[in-house]
Amino acid sequence: MLGARLLVAVVSLLFAPSLLLPSQGDELAAQSRRGKDLMAAGRYAEAAVVYRELVKAVPGNPGLLLDLGMALHLSGQDQEALAPLQAAERLQPRLLPAALLLGAVNLRLGRAAAAVAPLQKAVRLQPDNREARSMLAEALVDLERYADAEPHLRRLAQTAPSDPAAWFNLGKVYEALAGQAFERLLKRDPESPLALALVADARLKQDQRTAAFHLYRQAIDRAPGLRGLHGAVAAIYRRAGHPDWAAVEEERERGLPRPDCSRETLECGFAAARHREVVASASKLSSPEACYWLVRSYNELAVQAFARLAALPASVESHEWLAGIHRSERRYLESAEEWRQAMALAPRDPRLKTELAITLRLGRDFPAARQVLEEILRAEPDSPEASALLGDVLLALEEPERAIPVLEKAVRLDEKSLPAHGALGRAYALVGRASEAIPHLRQALPADTDGSLRYQLARSYQAAGQAELAGIALKDYEEFKKASSPGPEAYGQGAPITPPR
Amino acid sequence: MSSRPAVLAVLAALELARAPGPAPPSPGVPPILLKDVAREAGIDFVHQNCPTPRKHLIETMPGGVAVFDYDGDGRPDVFFTNGATIPSLEKDAPRYFNRLFRNDGGMKFTDVTDAAGLRGAGYSMAAAVGDYDNDGAPDLFVGGVHRQALYRNDGGRFEDVTEKAGLQSGQWVVGAGWFDYDNDGRLDLLVVNYTVWTADYDRFCGDSSRNIRVYCHPKWFPPVSLSLYRNRGDGTFEDVSARSGIAQPQARGMAVAFADYDQDGRVDAYVTDDKLPSLLFHNQGDGTFREVGLLSGVSLPEHGQEISAMGADFRDYDNDGLPDIQVTALAGESFPLYRNLGKGLFQDVTHRSRLGPLVAARSGWSNGLFDFDNDGWKDLFTADSHVNDEIERFESSAYRLPNSIFRNMGDGTFSDASAGSGLDAGPPRVHRGAGFADFDGDGRIDVVVSALQGPAELWWNRSPASGHWLAVRLIGTKSNRDGIGAAVRVTAVADPRWRQQYDHMTTAVGYASSSCGPVHFGLGAARSVDELEIRWPSGTVQVLKDVTADQILAVRERQ
């Protein structure tokens, strides 16, 4: 939430002593006061004009450069704000507001990498500055440097335990770290019993007991001494109504030797719930076992963070967390309700509205999704994401004529958006503009997950009278479908849960 | 088209501010009016699909209906397939019997199931009517779960001749249709099989955290081969599934519809497919078929995504002489309309026909292109409901729905004529099969619809000021007795809204259902037809001139 942070920065600067040199004269002082008055009145663009004059009149003054940069940023001219802020920082490297604003401006421009250095400096200069630390964590998360973001987020949560955003962000980072560790494990040893065990855990969480059962069995076959697996199988047997089978597996679990804590420190640490210790130790190692315990520890830490969030009064973050869980489990109606509750608490946050629109779209409530997206676009007419989403919804409502101008704009705003190109191509094709559809469909092909874009391309070539290319595209579609067709093992209910071997 | 993006963006913004809605009815166009008279008519059938907590997939798929004049009295009768107890799949109580209702005239019906010998056995799903032995009495094929039966009509009493005919099968049948693929004057049978399923199938599908179990998505079930049986002419059939090429593509087949789409004198077959590309079998004329769905453009809607294709009708909706294909599907998938362009190619005109936005939120099963207001243009009726009885707990779609009717505007587009038609007067139901016929002989097409766990509906067409009509009952001599496969063209200059109309004789229409009636034409203002042309499957062409309207005309194939 940059707005609030910047407000704090503005307030602090307005009441800061003027950085004008004392000998600058009455006229400049009057202009400086005018600038401050305009800033206080929220007339940032006008203030920027005043500060430009002042900077021209008094070049090399870090305070004026800072004021100019701030005014430009607050009036939405972030690109223009960079130069004066960078100049101010160069002139006065320990100028905290300049570092803060540089970080904020770069974040707003989507340049997370450029935001890191100034924000790190801001945090060094003022370790208790929550805004600086929060923005730094945000930049690091944007760059997927979750391990670097974690200590900052942890400190934010510890120093303000009643801040829901702190726990939410911390929990999300732990989830991301668990995911990264799992990816490393898969890369090192894709057939690893440890990986199988982790996937089984995930399946069990989704209540896919049969799938989990077979995965645990495979893991046991490969690593019979791996503790916890027989216990997991026993739990599945119990839920399936087989206490006798469960007893067998529980006995096997008990029969496994206890871990030697002088050697198996990670396992012992996990069992003792010393998850942070496990993380610290495992992070220095590269073995599959280390990755395994990293995944499990990070998952536990995530659970703990979200539990802290859940214990706090309802907040935007708690609703967002629940909305995400519901959506991932295809409970779109419940998810939409949670997004709405989050929006009620933060009505000006466009991101929440976008998430609501996405959820409504997934739940096939196209008219409601359309309404929300139109609201977003009224407030932010140049949002490429909202434009692309609205175009997609209009296509779902079978209104390609209305979708076309929206999608044309989406593509103009974000030329790299493959979904926007794909949707625009489809819209053109639907209204008989096959030749115009073709280049967009071709561009979108890398995003073709189900072959439909390939098919649309073939049909567009056909309609445009390019029969030979239509034939090639259709062949491409058929080969794509063949390659992605499920094998016989995909059908049926899978192997049933069987008794202990 | 303007090339000024800014202007377009502003226009788009203004357009977007308006809420979308159905196109208003054209002024001066009389409404299509339908009234459910099932109860008064004596049709008291309630489909029993035996829903279970385990949500067996077969429970949501049945409901086929057949309409045919079983006793030759000139009035179409109604046959309903019915379910059975699960898991035994036996009709162990009368409430599971298939039922036949005789049309007594005056929109009154009598249950004659027992007298006709049509209680059936097993979990029945589909019905297909065809006079396979050319004795003048329409016979009945009933397909179901792991069982199919052929009933020979012996003067109003039916005999199960399945074994004699060589038609035993353990497949799960959801559709079937009769057509003469080799033009030998005898009807052959294409059977639509869905998947492999047994009663001990127990995959949990749904949301376990809320303990909501739903019918499993078709992706969990393997596709299987279709079946084709060649009529030997001696009461037996030969399984030519593999030899003909029909069995080659694997499908989760749903419905079949027939037409000679390329007008080469050989009837072709279109089979809808559940979450797989639908199939168009081109009749090669040498006993084999070539699957050309993708090439022709009828396998998938224009967006290229596989849909839950349900019912099909293969008829000329735009009076250009070429049979088109209309398909139903689930909410959000649209009901594709493929216009026949000739030369073996079709175009998805769902959007251009304005059908797209009208059906975006609807889910449909059985469908039929028939002229309900007799203005010379075939309209579209769909029997609607979703497949998932818990859908409302997951997304913004409805399970129970009223049926729909879309008026053909005669300019390539359709308008929604459902509101005010009477279809929304009763409670929404879980509609499945539909049969089309003029039950009271007044020249207006009526519809009978089945509903799972609900009473069947008999929609009596009361459309006021509907135009003149002509029903052509074909009697084949060299061709099959029903005249199935015959192409019929009527020409009249008296009504400027249409000059020529085309149809063909088929009994395969909709989902799991069959309608064996005369070929019906609405004639609008024309009190007579200048020319009636029949192209029989045998190759004989018969032309009748100055045919008076408002009659059922029996035409025997010239020898």
HADDOCK unambig.tbl for C-alpha pairs under 7 A between the chains (distance, minus, plus):
assign (segid A and resid 207 and name CA) (segid B and resid 208 and name CA) 6.50 0.50 0.50
assign (segid A and resid 331 and name CA) (segid B and resid 394 and name CA) 5.66 0.50 0.50
assign (segid A and resid 332 and name CA) (segid B and resid 394 and name CA) 6.08 0.50 0.50
assign (segid A and resid 332 and name CA) (segid B and resid 395 and name CA) 6.23 0.50 0.50
assign (segid A and resid 333 and name CA) (segid B and resid 394 and name CA) 6.18 0.50 0.50
assign (segid A and resid 333 and name CA) (segid B and resid 395 and name CA) 6.11 0.50 0.50
assign (segid A and resid 363 and name CA) (segid B and resid 395 and name CA) 4.42 0.50 0.50
assign (segid A and resid 363 and name CA) (segid B and resid 396 and name CA) 5.97 0.50 0.50
assign (segid A and resid 364 and name CA) (segid B and resid 395 and name CA) 6.12 0.50 0.50
assign (segid A and resid 364 and name CA) (segid B and resid 396 and name CA) 5.67 0.50 0.50
assign (segid A and resid 365 and name CA) (segid B and resid 396 and name CA) 5.16 0.50 0.50
assign (segid A and resid 396 and name CA) (segid B and resid 332 and name CA) 6.81 0.50 0.50
assign (segid A and resid 397 and name CA) (segid B and resid 357 and name CA) 5.96 0.50 0.50
assign (segid A and resid 397 and name CA) (segid B and resid 360 and name CA) 6.19 0.50 0.50
assign (segid A and resid 398 and name CA) (segid B and resid 351 and name CA) 6.73 0.50 0.50
assign (segid A and resid 398 and name CA) (segid B and resid 356 and name CA) 5.58 0.50 0.50
assign (segid A and resid 398 and name CA) (segid B and resid 357 and name CA) 4.87 0.50 0.50
assign (segid A and resid 398 and name CA) (segid B and resid 360 and name CA) 6.93 0.50 0.50
assign (segid A and resid 399 and name CA) (segid B and resid 357 and name CA) 6.92 0.50 0.50
assign (segid A and resid 402 and name CA) (segid B and resid 12 and name CA) 6.20 0.50 0.50
assign (segid A and resid 405 and name CA) (segid B and resid 8 and name CA) 6.13 0.50 0.50
assign (segid A and resid 405 and name CA) (segid B and resid 9 and name CA) 5.80 0.50 0.50
assign (segid A and resid 405 and name CA) (segid B and resid 12 and name CA) 6.49 0.50 0.50
assign (segid A and resid 406 and name CA) (segid B and resid 9 and name CA) 6.89 0.50 0.50
assign (segid A and resid 426 and name CA) (segid B and resid 303 and name CA) 6.71 0.50 0.50
assign (segid A and resid 430 and name CA) (segid B and resid 351 and name CA) 6.80 0.50 0.50
assign (segid A and resid 452 and name CA) (segid B and resid 303 and name CA) 6.28 0.50 0.50
assign (segid A and resid 452 and name CA) (segid B and resid 304 and name CA) 4.10 0.50 0.50
assign (segid A and resid 452 and name CA) (segid B and resid 305 and name CA) 5.27 0.50 0.50
assign (segid A and resid 453 and name CA) (segid B and resid 304 and name CA) 6.76 0.50 0.50
assign (segid A and resid 455 and name CA) (segid B and resid 304 and name CA) 5.24 0.50 0.50
assign (segid A and resid 456 and name CA) (segid B and resid 302 and name CA) 6.21 0.50 0.50
assign (segid A and resid 456 and name CA) (segid B and resid 303 and name CA) 5.92 0.50 0.50
assign (segid A and resid 456 and name CA) (segid B and resid 304 and name CA) 5.79 0.50 0.50
assign (segid A and resid 490 and name CA) (segid B and resid 220 and name CA) 6.74 0.50 0.50
assign (segid A and resid 491 and name CA) (segid B and resid 220 and name CA) 4.61 0.50 0.50
assign (segid A and resid 491 and name CA) (segid B and resid 221 and name CA) 5.24 0.50 0.50
assign (segid A and resid 491 and name CA) (segid B and resid 222 and name CA) 5.80 0.50 0.50
assign (segid A and resid 492 and name CA) (segid B and resid 220 and name CA) 5.56 0.50 0.50
assign (segid A and resid 492 and name CA) (segid B and resid 221 and name CA) 5.87 0.50 0.50
assign (segid A and resid 493 and name CA) (segid B and resid 201 and name CA) 6.67 0.50 0.50
assign (segid A and resid 493 and name CA) (segid B and resid 202 and name CA) 6.50 0.50 0.50
assign (segid A and resid 493 and name CA) (segid B and resid 203 and name CA) 4.77 0.50 0.50
